[in-house]
Amino acid sequence: MSELAIERMLAGVATRLQRLVAELIGEDVEQAAFGDSRSSVSRRFVQATKARVDELVQRDLADLDVAVLMVDGIVFHDCCCVVALVITTDGTKVPVGLWDGDTESTVVVRDLLARGLRFEQGILCVLDGGKALAAGVKRVFGKYALIQRCTLRKRRNVGDDLGRVTDRQLKKAFNDEDAARGLRVVKDIATRLEADHPSAAASLREGLEELFTLRRTRVRDLLSRTRSSTNCIESMISVCEEPSRRVKRWRDTTMVRRWVGTGMLEAERSFRRVKGDKQMLVLVAAVRKEVASCLTDDEREQLKRSDTPTEYDQAVA
């Protein structure tokens, strides 16, 4: 009955209407039945969704072969939530975390590490345009993380104020297979904007090098385009927002967490593998190669000793 209550609530059936959509079991039985009142359904929904959120935030990540970590912060009904999604080496998307509060601290990433997230071989972190989250990732992962800023979010931030022409120029520059050339074009655009749109120019320059991280690794164009944005996690967030639009009264942060966490698990049921999943090993190999180039000789030797999977080497070849 708890699972049925969740399914109906997510489908938009209010607690007071649960009786109307129940299966017909006979008038005598219905008159004697109990447990389907508005308050009973509400209590059942609260208990079931709380259990789902606990399952989400306590997931053991040690068995996941993670290639990409996506983290995004959203304001959900006046409450700031941070959600995390990982993409494994076979292209599977898995929601792994939910936190309330801002992205200033390293709590988000440290919690993932406490649950067994492995990153010693290198990990690609695709983030939105915020400085705080990137700083937190750098403090925890250090040189073992490659940070790719969301190019789509950057285009939205700048293009909303400047129109389609600038957006087309940015899109072309971000999709340029020559990272150095694309970077020069974006710097030229920022210089042109300096006089009349100083705020837009400053926004464009912020984290500029990290907008071309994947392009510098020279992975295939499909991988660069699809992993250079947070579309995967934004799609999951949109699934969370849809059923909650019918909620009229938000009581506290705990209620927000329950709805967001339940929405994340609901989105997982419909997940498909990411585009370019057959090429994910190529991406993993490129990330590991880039990470290894930033290590000292001792750290690189230690990395080789722990490098057991041979399929990455085959992907490089």
Secondary structure by P-SEA (a helix, b strand, c coil): caaaaaaaaaacccccccccccccccaaaaaacccccaaaaaaaaaaaaaaaaaaaaacccccccccbbbbbbbbcccbbbbbbbbbcccbbbbbccccccccccaaaaaaaaaaccccccbbbbbbcccaaaaaaaaaaccccbbbbccaaaaaaaccccccaaaaaaaaaaaacccaaaaaaaaaaaaaaaccccaaaaaaaacccccccccccccccaaaaaaaccaaaaaaaaaaaacccccccccccaaaaaaaaaaaaaaaaaaccccccccaaaaaaaaaaaaaaaaccaaaaaaaaaacccaaaaaaac
